[in-house]
């Protein structure tokens, strides 16, 4: 993340920034390592219960904001059948016809539940 931050910030006089999340999954153990740079934290959907739980971990600063910023990596243990759900702020900040935000509650409520 630090290297990506440096590259994206290079020659950036407008000070544009990006939000992103990077993740690595060990499909043999179910361990998921992830790091967020100002992005919505991922969720995990548990098929047996239908629960949609936010993965814990710090949401660090957006990329291209500070040089040499230290991004923290979080680890989650997934179980067979779990789904990792990642959305951009373009989803959570989308407006309905009345001008209300779609929001994170509506994201998690829209996930199909087990029957």
C-alpha positions as CSV (number, residue, x, y, z in Angstrom):
1,X,0.0,0.0,0.0
2,X,2.8,2.4,0.8
3,X,4.4,1.8,-2.6
4,X,1.0,2.2,-4.4
5,X,0.5,5.4,-2.4
6,X,3.9,6.7,-3.5
7,X,3.2,5.9,-7.2
8,X,-0.3,7.3,-7.3
9,X,0.9,10.5,-5.5
10,X,3.8,11.1,-7.9
11,X,3.3,14.1,-10.2
12,X,-0.1,14.9,-8.6
13,X,-0.2,18.7,-8.4
14,X,-4.0,18.6,-8.2
15,X,-3.7,16.5,-5.0
16,X,-6.3,14.0,-6.3
17,X,-6.8,11.0,-4.0
18,X,-8.2,7.5,-4.2
19,X,-9.8,5.1,-1.8
20,X,-8.9,1.5,-2.1
21,X,-8.8,-1.8,-0.3
22,X,-6.3,-4.6,-1.0
23,X,-6.8,-8.1,0.1
24,X,-5.1,-11.5,-0.1
25,X,-7.0,-14.7,0.6
26,X,-5.3,-18.0,1.5
27,X,-7.9,-20.4,0.0
28,X,-6.5,-23.3,2.0
29,X,-6.8,-21.8,5.4
30,X,-9.5,-19.1,4.9
31,X,-7.2,-16.4,6.3
32,X,-7.9,-13.0,4.7
33,X,-5.3,-10.2,5.0
34,X,-6.7,-6.8,4.0
35,X,-5.8,-3.2,4.2
36,X,-8.0,-0.2,3.6
37,X,-7.0,3.2,2.4
38,X,-10.0,5.4,3.2
39,X,-12.3,2.8,1.5
40,X,-15.5,1.3,3.0
41,X,-14.4,-1.6,5.2
42,X,-15.3,-5.0,3.8
43,X,-18.2,-7.1,5.1
44,X,-18.4,-10.9,5.4
45,X,-21.7,-12.7,4.6
46,X,-22.2,-15.9,6.6
47,X,-24.4,-18.2,4.5
48,X,-25.6,-20.3,7.5
49,X,-27.1,-17.3,9.3
50,X,-27.4,-14.7,6.6
51,X,-25.6,-12.2,8.9
52,X,-23.6,-9.5,7.2
53,X,-20.8,-8.5,9.5
54,X,-18.4,-5.6,9.0
55,X,-14.8,-6.8,9.1
56,X,-12.9,-5.1,11.8
57,X,-9.8,-3.1,11.1
58,X,-8.7,0.5,10.7
59,X,-9.7,2.5,7.7
60,X,-6.5,4.5,7.0
61,X,-6.1,7.7,5.2
62,X,-6.9,7.9,1.5
63,X,-4.0,7.2,-0.9
64,X,-2.0,10.1,-2.3
65,X,-2.6,12.3,0.8
66,X,0.5,11.7,2.9
67,X,3.9,10.4,1.7
68,X,5.3,7.4,3.6
69,X,2.1,6.8,5.5
70,X,2.1,3.4,7.3
71,X,-1.0,1.4,6.4
72,X,-2.1,-1.3,8.8
73,X,-3.0,-4.8,7.7
74,X,-5.9,-6.6,9.4
75,X,-6.6,-10.4,9.4
76,X,-9.9,-12.1,9.3
77,X,-10.7,-15.8,9.4
78,X,-13.3,-16.9,6.8
79,X,-15.2,-20.1,6.9
80,X,-16.2,-22.3,3.9
81,X,-19.1,-20.6,2.0
82,X,-18.4,-17.1,3.4
83,X,-18.7,-14.2,0.9
84,X,-16.6,-11.1,1.2
85,X,-18.6,-8.0,0.1
86,X,-16.8,-4.8,-0.9
87,X,-18.5,-1.7,-2.1
88,X,-17.3,1.8,-3.0
89,X,-18.6,5.0,-1.5
90,X,-20.4,5.3,-4.8
91,X,-22.9,2.8,-3.5
92,X,-23.2,4.0,0.1
93,X,-23.4,7.7,-1.0
94,X,-25.8,7.1,-3.9
95,X,-29.0,9.2,-3.5
96,X,-32.5,7.9,-3.7
97,X,-35.3,10.0,-5.4
98,X,-35.9,11.8,-2.1
99,X,-32.3,12.8,-1.7
100,X,-31.4,10.3,1.0
101,X,-28.2,8.3,1.0
102,X,-28.4,4.6,0.2
103,X,-26.1,4.0,3.2
104,X,-24.5,1.0,4.7
105,X,-27.6,-0.3,6.4
106,X,-29.4,-0.6,3.1
107,X,-26.3,-2.3,1.6
108,X,-26.4,-5.1,4.2
109,X,-30.2,-5.3,4.2
110,X,-30.2,-5.9,0.5
111,X,-28.0,-9.1,0.7
112,X,-30.1,-12.2,0.2
113,X,-30.9,-14.1,3.4
114,X,-31.0,-18.0,3.7
115,X,-34.4,-19.6,3.5
